C-alpha cells in the first residue's frame, strides 16, 4: 500500500475576461449612465405630466411653480429609485457606494465649511465672465427667480432645491463617477464628462451660469472622489442652493423697500 501523499494541485491561473465580456460590461455600464443621466426619466415624467394636464407655462407666459416642483421632485424620486435598483441588481451596497466609511457628522461639517468658499466663488466667477466675455451673459434675469413670489413659493422651492438639487444631483454624480471609474475610462474622464453635462443642464439660466455650474460640479465631484462619501458635497450643494434663495429674497425685499 502506497502511503505517499500527492502534492496539492497548484491553483490554475485566473483566466482574464474575454474581450467580448469586457465589451459587454462596458456597454452595460454605458447604458446605466445614460439611463441615470436624468434625460430618460425626465422625458417620461414630462409625458406623464402632459397626460394629466400639467403644463410648464402659465397663461402670462411665466414658468409654473407647480409644474417645476412636481417635475423636479417626481423625477428625483424616479432617478434615485432607478439608481438603487441598478446597484441592487449588481449586488452593490448603496451605503458603501454613497456613504463610504467616514463618519456622517464629520462629513456634514465639512460640507458646511465648504459653503462660504462656494458662495464667494460663484459671484466672483460670474463677474469675471461678464467682464472678459460679456457675450456669455445671454440671460438677463434667471427665469427660476420668477417662481419666488410668495412665502409659500419660497418654501416649496427650498424643498426642491434640497431634494432635487442637493440630494438627487449628488447621488447621481456619485453613481455616474463610479461607473466611469469601474468601466468607462476612469474617474477623471467621468468627472469631466459629467461636469460638462451638469453645466449644460443649466443653460436655461444663461451660458455664464452654465459654465460656473459646471465648475461647481467639478468641485463637488472632486470632493466625492477624495472622500468617497456624498455627504459633504450633498450638504454643500443643498446649503448653497438655499443661500441663493435667501440672497434673492433679500435683494428683492431691499429693492422693494
C-alpha positions as CSV (number, residue, x, y, z in Angstrom):
1,X,0.0,0.0,0.0
2,X,1.4,3.4,-1.0
3,X,1.2,5.8,1.8
4,X,2.7,8.7,-0.1
5,X,0.6,11.8,-0.3
6,X,0.2,13.6,-3.6
7,X,1.3,17.2,-3.5
8,X,-1.6,19.7,-3.7
9,X,-2.5,20.7,-7.2
10,X,-1.5,24.3,-7.7
11,X,-4.3,26.6,-8.4
12,X,-5.0,27.4,-12.1
13,X,-4.1,30.9,-13.1
14,X,-7.2,33.1,-13.3
15,X,-8.5,33.5,-16.8
16,X,-8.7,37.1,-17.8
17,X,-12.1,38.1,-19.1
18,X,-12.6,37.7,-22.8
19,X,-12.8,40.8,-25.0
20,X,-16.4,40.2,-25.7
21,X,-17.2,40.0,-21.9
22,X,-15.3,43.3,-21.3
23,X,-17.2,45.0,-24.1
24,X,-20.5,43.7,-22.7
25,X,-19.5,45.1,-19.3
26,X,-18.7,48.5,-20.7
27,X,-21.9,48.5,-22.7
28,X,-23.9,47.7,-19.6
29,X,-22.2,50.5,-17.7
30,X,-22.8,52.9,-20.5
31,X,-26.5,52.1,-20.7
32,X,-26.7,52.6,-16.9
33,X,-25.0,56.0,-17.2
34,X,-27.4,57.1,-20.0
35,X,-30.5,55.8,-18.0
36,X,-29.3,57.8,-14.9
37,X,-28.3,60.9,-16.9
38,X,-31.7,62.3,-16.0
39,X,-32.9,62.7,-19.6
40,X,-34.8,59.4,-19.9
41,X,-36.5,59.8,-16.5
42,X,-37.3,63.4,-17.1
43,X,-38.8,62.8,-20.5
44,X,-41.0,60.1,-19.1
45,X,-42.2,62.4,-16.3
46,X,-42.8,65.3,-18.7
47,X,-45.0,63.0,-20.8
48,X,-46.9,61.9,-17.7
49,X,-47.5,65.5,-16.6
50,X,-48.7,66.4,-20.1
51,X,-51.1,63.5,-20.0
52,X,-52.6,64.6,-16.7
53,X,-52.9,68.2,-17.9
54,X,-49.9,70.0,-16.2
55,X,-48.1,72.5,-18.4
56,X,-44.8,74.3,-17.8
57,X,-46.1,77.8,-18.6
58,X,-48.8,79.9,-17.1
59,X,-51.3,82.0,-19.1
60,X,-49.0,85.0,-18.7
61,X,-46.1,83.1,-20.2
62,X,-44.2,82.6,-17.0
63,X,-43.0,79.3,-15.5
64,X,-45.4,77.4,-13.4
65,X,-44.1,76.6,-9.9
66,X,-46.5,73.7,-9.6
67,X,-45.1,72.2,-12.8
68,X,-41.4,72.8,-12.0
69,X,-41.8,71.5,-8.4
70,X,-43.7,68.4,-9.5
71,X,-41.4,67.6,-12.4
72,X,-38.3,68.1,-10.2
73,X,-39.5,66.0,-7.2
74,X,-41.1,63.2,-9.2
75,X,-38.0,62.9,-11.4
76,X,-35.7,62.9,-8.3
77,X,-37.7,60.1,-6.8
78,X,-37.7,58.1,-10.0
79,X,-34.0,58.6,-10.6
80,X,-32.9,57.7,-7.1
81,X,-35.1,54.6,-7.2
82,X,-33.6,53.6,-10.6
83,X,-30.0,54.0,-9.3
84,X,-30.7,51.9,-6.2
85,X,-32.4,49.2,-8.3
86,X,-29.4,49.1,-10.7
87,X,-27.0,48.8,-7.8
88,X,-29.0,46.1,-6.2
89,X,-29.0,44.1,-9.5
90,X,-25.2,44.3,-9.4
91,X,-25.0,43.3,-5.8
92,X,-23.6,46.6,-4.8
93,X,-24.1,48.2,-1.4
94,X,-25.7,51.6,-1.7
95,X,-24.5,52.6,1.7
96,X,-20.9,51.7,0.9
97,X,-21.1,53.4,-2.5
98,X,-22.7,56.7,-1.3
99,X,-21.6,57.0,2.3
100,X,-18.2,55.1,2.4
101,X,-16.6,54.6,5.8
102,X,-16.3,58.1,7.0
103,X,-18.5,59.4,9.9
104,X,-21.6,61.2,8.5
105,X,-21.4,64.0,11.1
106,X,-17.8,64.9,10.2
107,X,-18.6,64.9,6.5
108,X,-21.6,67.1,7.1
109,X,-19.5,69.6,8.9
110,X,-17.0,69.6,6.0
111,X,-19.9,70.3,3.7
112,X,-20.9,73.3,5.7
113,X,-17.3,74.6,5.8
114,X,-17.2,74.5,2.0
115,X,-20.3,76.7,1.7
116,X,-18.6,80.2,2.3
117,X,-16.0,79.5,-0.3
118,X,-18.6,78.4,-2.9
119,X,-20.9,81.3,-2.1
120,X,-17.9,83.7,-2.8
121,X,-16.7,81.7,-5.8
122,X,-20.0,82.0,-7.8
123,X,-20.5,85.8,-7.9
124,X,-16.7,86.4,-8.5
125,X,-16.7,83.9,-11.4
126,X,-19.8,85.4,-12.9
127,X,-18.4,88.9,-12.6
128,X,-15.1,87.8,-14.3
129,X,-17.0,86.1,-17.1
130,X,-19.2,89.2,-17.7
131,X,-16.1,91.4,-17.6
132,X,-14.0,89.4,-20.1
133,X,-16.7,87.5,-22.1
134,X,-19.8,89.6,-21.8
135,X,-21.5,87.7,-24.7
136,X,-21.8,84.7,-22.4
137,X,-24.2,86.7,-20.2
138,X,-27.1,86.0,-22.5
139,X,-29.9,85.7,-19.9
140,X,-30.5,89.0,-18.0
141,X,-32.7,87.5,-15.3
142,X,-32.7,83.9,-14.1
143,X,-36.2,82.6,-15.1
144,X,-36.4,80.5,-12.0
145,X,-36.3,83.6,-9.8
146,X,-39.8,84.5,-11.1
147,X,-41.1,81.5,-9.2
148,X,-40.3,83.1,-5.8
149,X,-43.2,85.5,-5.3
150,X,-44.8,84.4,-2.0
151,X,-43.6,82.8,1.2
152,X,-45.3,79.6,0.1
153,X,-43.4,79.7,-3.2
154,X,-40.2,80.1,-1.3
155,X,-40.8,77.2,0.9
156,X,-41.8,74.9,-2.0
157,X,-38.7,76.0,-4.0
158,X,-36.5,75.4,-0.9
159,X,-37.7,71.8,-0.7
160,X,-37.0,71.4,-4.5
161,X,-33.5,72.9,-4.0
162,X,-32.7,70.4,-1.3
163,X,-34.2,67.2,-2.7
164,X,-33.8,67.7,-6.5
165,X,-30.7,69.8,-6.2
166,X,-28.6,68.6,-3.3
167,X,-29.8,65.0,-2.8
168,X,-30.6,63.8,-6.3
169,X,-27.8,65.5,-8.1
170,X,-25.1,64.4,-5.7
171,X,-26.3,60.8,-5.6
172,X,-26.4,60.9,-9.4
173,X,-22.9,62.3,-9.6
174,X,-21.5,59.6,-7.3
175,X,-23.3,56.9,-9.2
176,X,-22.0,58.1,-12.6
177,X,-18.5,58.7,-11.4
178,X,-18.3,55.2,-10.0
179,X,-19.5,53.7,-13.3
180,X,-16.8,55.7,-15.2
181,X,-14.2,54.7,-12.7
182,X,-15.1,51.0,-12.9
183,X,-15.8,50.5,-16.6
184,X,-15.7,53.6,-18.8
185,X,-12.2,55.1,-18.8
186,X,-11.7,56.2,-15.2
187,X,-13.0,58.7,-12.7
188,X,-11.2,61.7,-14.3
189,X,-13.0,61.1,-17.6
190,X,-16.3,60.8,-15.8
191,X,-15.6,63.9,-13.8
192,X,-15.0,66.0,-16.9
193,X,-17.9,64.5,-18.9
194,X,-20.5,64.8,-16.1
195,X,-19.4,68.3,-15.1
196,X,-19.9,69.5,-18.6
197,X,-23.3,67.8,-18.7
198,X,-24.2,69.2,-15.3
199,X,-23.4,72.7,-16.6
200,X,-25.3,72.1,-19.8
201,X,-28.4,71.2,-17.8
202,X,-28.4,74.8,-16.5
203,X,-28.3,76.6,-19.9
204,X,-31.8,77.9,-19.2
205,X,-30.1,80.4,-16.8
206,X,-27.5,81.5,-19.4
207,X,-24.1,80.5,-20.8
208,X,-22.2,82.1,-17.9
209,X,-24.4,80.4,-15.3
210,X,-23.9,77.1,-17.1
211,X,-20.1,77.5,-17.1
212,X,-20.0,78.4,-13.4
213,X,-22.3,75.5,-12.6
214,X,-20.0,73.1,-14.5
215,X,-17.1,74.3,-12.3
216,X,-19.2,73.7,-9.2
217,X,-20.0,70.2,-10.4
218,X,-16.2,69.7,-10.8
219,X,-15.6,70.8,-7.3
220,X,-18.3,68.6,-5.8
221,X,-17.1,65.7,-7.9
222,X,-13.5,66.1,-6.6
223,X,-14.8,66.2,-3.0
224,X,-16.7,63.0,-3.5
225,X,-13.8,61.2,-5.1
226,X,-11.5,62.3,-2.4
227,X,-13.8,61.5,0.5
228,X,-15.8,58.6,-1.1
229,X,-18.9,59.9,0.6
230,X,-21.7,62.1,-0.9
231,X,-22.4,63.7,2.5
232,X,-20.0,66.7,2.2
233,X,-20.9,67.6,-1.4
234,X,-24.6,67.0,-0.7
235,X,-24.7,69.3,2.3
236,X,-22.6,71.9,0.5
237,X,-24.8,71.8,-2.6
238,X,-28.1,72.0,-0.7
239,X,-26.8,74.8,1.5
240,X,-25.6,76.7,-1.5
241,X,-28.9,76.4,-3.2
242,X,-30.7,77.6,0.0
243,X,-28.2,80.6,0.2
244,X,-29.1,81.5,-3.4
245,X,-32.8,81.6,-2.4
246,X,-32.1,83.7,0.7
247,X,-30.0,86.1,-1.4
248,X,-32.7,86.5,-4.0
249,X,-35.4,87.2,-1.3
250,X,-33.1,89.6,0.5
251,X,-32.3,91.6,-2.7
252,X,-35.9,91.6,-3.7
253,X,-37.1,93.0,-0.4
254,X,-34.2,95.6,-0.4
255,X,-35.2,96.8,-3.8
256,X,-38.9,96.9,-2.9
257,X,-38.2,98.6,0.4
